[in-house]
Amino acid sequence: MIKDNIRKRVIDISKKNIAVRKILRKILYVSKKIYFKFNTIGIKIDENTVIFGCFNGRSYCDSPKAIYKYMLTDEKFKDFKYIWIFKEPEKHKYLEKNKNTSVIIAEGKKYAKAMAKAKYWIFNYKIPDYIYPKKEQVFVQCWHGTPLKRLGCDLQHFDNALNTLEGMKKRYKEETKKFSYFLSPSKFASEKFISIWNMKESNKENCIVEMGYPRNDFLYNYTQEDTKRIKEKLGITNLDKKLILYAPTYRDNQHTSGVGYTYKTEVDFDKLKEELSEEYIILFRSHWLVANLFDFDKYKGFVYNVSDYDDIDELYIIADLLITDYSSVFFDYANLKRPIYFYMYDLEEYRDDIRGFYLDLKDLPGPILKTEDELINNIKNTTIDFYDDKYKTFNQKFNYLDDGKASKRVVEKIF
């Protein structure tokens, strides 16, 4: 409790004082860099070892998972060793049923040694500032989505506890120097990634691998057994009701000292329950950066909190429709050619004061809705002709490389 209070006080001070903020970050950076270097002295690179990580070790999912699963099926990699890093490795010990796979915690000596040993790094997030691959190592940045909202070096305003706009852009540029490959699902995404990470300045444009997202292979290759398994895992027994996946993103201006990003749901679930519960079930999925917990006990049987569910791809295939706001989830979900609704109750504020967008919103594959009444009416009146010319054009522009074989193409390129 005392430690948490001290941490909160330090963060509060750093928010108000940029000089203090820079000093704290420098101290953290130097101390962690020294620790990492000390624990990796003399470790040789193993040409047949691959290390994987998703969302800072929070889950087993996304393109790293897809690449890993593909490699397990290819005889070419039968002698390879695989290391997965997790914040809570005990939850993922089942992966060690494969004799060539080990699971470790995403910090400490074992983590440092594993990073130094692995020839290939497969991650979908920015790795710690103090860790740099050796010249002989291969860092594959999978990232975790086609960008709708502005990111990195393209942001015009940004501020939270230990970051300034200047500092954040500097770290993106430093991260760029580490890339061997950067996966991209489309020409549009490639152009944005090059800008977000300022790749031209580091002569890294050629690291882009534009071959589709491996994670989306599952959206083309899943079976009815998969949908049955996932629903059973979630405890969904009423198979007559349709499933709505509600997946909003976080807000930069909703950050709490000592906690992190929080999200205030601007949704009246009482009203949704009254209007939709006879026909629908809601699967609520918060962004992985959001730290606060949500209590849906009041809506048991109607709202399922799936924020901690490892792989959102598995939620996509059981969802009959998607509700989101500014999250990139709709790019992937559109592969399934199912209804998408954009509930943007704070559109003007988000566009003008918080992030801004890369995409003209009129090209979105679904209607923009600003009130709950609009949202409810659209859901109730969903028709079979929702997959219109605009939706088809969207998929032709953003998902034309997704065909269920991206993992194969990417692995053949990298290894």
Secondary structure as GFF3:
##gff-version 3
##sequence-region A 1 415
A	DSSP	alpha_helix	2	16	.	.	.	ID=ss1
A	DSSP	alpha_helix	18	38	.	.	.	ID=ss2
A	DSSP	beta_strand	46	53	.	.	.	ID=ss3
A	DSSP	three_ten_helix	55	57	.	.	.	ID=ss4
A	DSSP	alpha_helix	62	73	.	.	.	ID=ss5
A	DSSP	three_ten_helix	75	77	.	.	.	ID=ss6
A	DSSP	beta_strand	81	86	.	.	.	ID=ss7
A	DSSP	three_ten_helix	89	97	.	.	.	ID=ss8
A	DSSP	beta_strand	101	105	.	.	.	ID=ss9
A	DSSP	alpha_helix	108	117	.	.	.	ID=ss10
A	DSSP	beta_strand	118	123	.	.	.	ID=ss11
A	DSSP	beta_strand	138	141	.	.	.	ID=ss12
A	DSSP	three_ten_helix	152	154	.	.	.	ID=ss13
A	DSSP	beta_strand	159	160	.	.	.	ID=ss14
A	DSSP	beta_strand	163	164	.	.	.	ID=ss15
A	DSSP	alpha_helix	165	176	.	.	.	ID=ss16
A	DSSP	beta_strand	181	184	.	.	.	ID=ss17
A	DSSP	alpha_helix	187	196	.	.	.	ID=ss18
A	DSSP	three_ten_helix	205	207	.	.	.	ID=ss19
A	DSSP	beta_strand	208	210	.	.	.	ID=ss20
A	DSSP	three_ten_helix	214	216	.	.	.	ID=ss21
A	DSSP	alpha_helix	217	221	.	.	.	ID=ss22
A	DSSP	alpha_helix	224	234	.	.	.	ID=ss23
A	DSSP	beta_strand	242	247	.	.	.	ID=ss24
A	DSSP	beta_strand	255	256	.	.	.	ID=ss25
A	DSSP	beta_strand	260	261	.	.	.	ID=ss26
A	DSSP	alpha_helix	269	276	.	.	.	ID=ss27
A	DSSP	beta_strand	280	284	.	.	.	ID=ss28
A	DSSP	three_ten_helix	297	299	.	.	.	ID=ss29
A	DSSP	beta_strand	303	305	.	.	.	ID=ss30
A	DSSP	alpha_helix	312	318	.	.	.	ID=ss31
A	DSSP	beta_strand	321	324	.	.	.	ID=ss32
A	DSSP	alpha_helix	329	333	.	.	.	ID=ss33
A	DSSP	three_ten_helix	334	336	.	.	.	ID=ss34
A	DSSP	beta_strand	340	343	.	.	.	ID=ss35
A	DSSP	alpha_helix	347	349	.	.	.	ID=ss36
A	DSSP	pi_helix	350	354	.	.	.	ID=ss37
A	DSSP	three_ten_helix	361	363	.	.	.	ID=ss38
A	DSSP	beta_strand	368	369	.	.	.	ID=ss39
A	DSSP	alpha_helix	372	380	.	.	.	ID=ss40
A	DSSP	alpha_helix	389	398	.	.	.	ID=ss41
A	DSSP	alpha_helix	406	414	.	.	.	ID=ss42
###
